[in-house]
Amino acid sequence: MNDSQPALAYRWRHSTLAAISHVHRVELDALLGIDRQKAALVQNVQQFVQGRPANHVLLTGSRGTGKSSLVKALLTRFAPEGLRVVEVHPHDLVDLPDVVAPLREREERFLLYVDDFSVANNDRALTALKTALDGGIEEPAENVLIVATSNRRYLMPTFKAENNEFRWENDELQAGESTEEKVSLSERFGLWLSFPAFSQDQYLAAVRLHLAALGCPHWNDELQVLALRWALNRASRSARVARQFAQDWAGRH
């Protein structure tokens, strides 16, 4: 990191913090169907940038529902208040002490952004993440907050053999050791927000928003049928699919 070249966002790559020149800016108001998650995360990050206690964050749920976009929107919203983002690949979490070291004494507040987190049970990144969340021998950096996104509820893959670990105790079903370990990892995040799949109405609202942003504000029954068919062909109703349909339509017309 070079103080003479300030940046809004950085990426940890090849054991160094590299400034991101062209930051993807997303507005909070452009994210539909996730008002509850948005409000909770904005409140938590507001506390963080003001130097008050805040929790590390885990965003889980269906693909394309706005998890990553919400993190980008936080940077747009809070950058004027000193928020910065450092993007770290999940397998580079083993370098966390080196990532945090140059940030510790800076005035800015840093979100350590780990996108699409999912690793194997024996990955060393898990140990590094647990240490960062729970605290090791080194005091945690007061100006660093971890925000991770994942399509997996418990961050790690679930295998068929783990079902055999479940047992009955006094008519109550108890999870096995493997499942308990996965739950304990996700529970280390103080704020855990789930992003369910979009309803049809939420999907269509997102389509209309993206079309309007691309200069196509007129909506009719034909467009609605085409948008629904687009989602059906992809077996997904999400903000991402809505944006892709809007881009295709606007590009053609």
Sequence and secondary structure as in RCSB ss.txt:
>XXXX:A:sequence
MNDSQPALAYRWRHSTLAAISHVHRVELDALLGIDRQKAALVQNVQQFVQGRPANHVLLTGSRGTGKSSLVKALL
TRFAPEGLRVVEVHPHDLVDLPDVVAPLREREERFLLYVDDFSVANNDRALTALKTALDGGIEEPAENVLIVATS
NRRYLMPTFKAENNEFRWENDELQAGESTEEKVSLSERFGLWLSFPAFSQDQYLAAVRLHLAALGCPHWNDELQV
LALRWALNRASRSARVARQFAQDWAGRH
>XXXX:A:secstr
  TTS  SEEEEETTEEEE SS     GGG  S HHHHHHHHHHHHHHHTTS    EEEEESTTSSHHHHHHHHH
HHHGGGTEEEEE  GGGGGGHHHHHTTTTT SSEEEEEE S    TT HHHHHHHHHHH  SS   TTEEEEEEE
SSTTSS   GGGGGG EEETTEEE  HHHHHHHHHHTTSSEEEEE    HHHHHHHHHHHHHHTT     HHHHH
HHHHHHHHHT  SHHHHHHHHHHHHHH 
